[in-house]
Amino acid sequence: MTKAVFTTKVTPSYKDLPEVRYHFPRTYLNQAKQAVGDHIVYYEPRRSSAELSSFGGRQSYFGVARVTAVVEDTTLADHYYALVDDYLDFDRPVPFSEGSEYYESALKKEDGSTNKGAFGRAVRLIPDEEFDRILKSGFAPILGENLASQEVTLPGFSEPPPAPFERPIVEMTVSRPFRERSFMHNVRAAYSNRCAITGLRLINGGGRPEVQAAHIQPVASKGPDSVRNGLALSGTVHWMFDRGLISIGDDYKILIAKDHVPDDAVRLLNQSGIINLPKDPTLHPNGYFLKFHRDEVFKG
């Protein structure tokens, strides 16, 4: 097993969904197989599509996941899927270089210039120390909060570990308390602390937003901790959504379970009948997760 970097475009298709699966050609089969059972980080290139003239990508690492298996694509010759679990968005995109320092040493030539040949490889193996450095940078905002407040306790420890001991960051990212904190941070930020279904933006006396982070495909049903699988919802609406009283169409229209929702509750919902969306379209709810909610949770 070894860690790796998987490169994927800005807005992945239904077929290539980073939270669930990564599509790649036979060229990278050996590298992908080496990553099975270990973790990878996703990298978003400059090009947003296969067209050489396309652009718009952040040229940044944006999430982490664990590879569970590699399977053949039975519909396209010489192509495969890496199936993933434990996906988690970074709290901030991490550029491939900051100043003269590159997070992946293989991307930098001896003369200090970028190794374009290495950049051209969509699947790249990466040493543990470089992988950890990317994760620490990607989760810097939430790590700062957690270290300050000691809100996260690592599995197996009732007290924070002694200062000289540094537990690998990847082990922290699979702990449920850390993931919940990070997911909440990212979903609230994407929706500007505003409820997607009521439009309410309430801040309590301590300056904290009242809006909650809801999973579209529930965690209990293997739903990932991704903003694309999340909604910012007020408490009452969160309760209704989790119990399938309301759902969302692929056109982002609010769906209401007939004879299940009282008129007083309906009046809370956006009068437009459409949810509020993040300004960044790459963070909009993904149709894959919305369909799961409609098929498996919604009572309509």
Summary of the structure (lengths in Angstrom):
residues: 300
radius of gyration: 20.4
end to end distance: 44.9
largest distance: 69.1
contacts: 894
relative contact order: 0.11
helix: 29%
strand: 24%
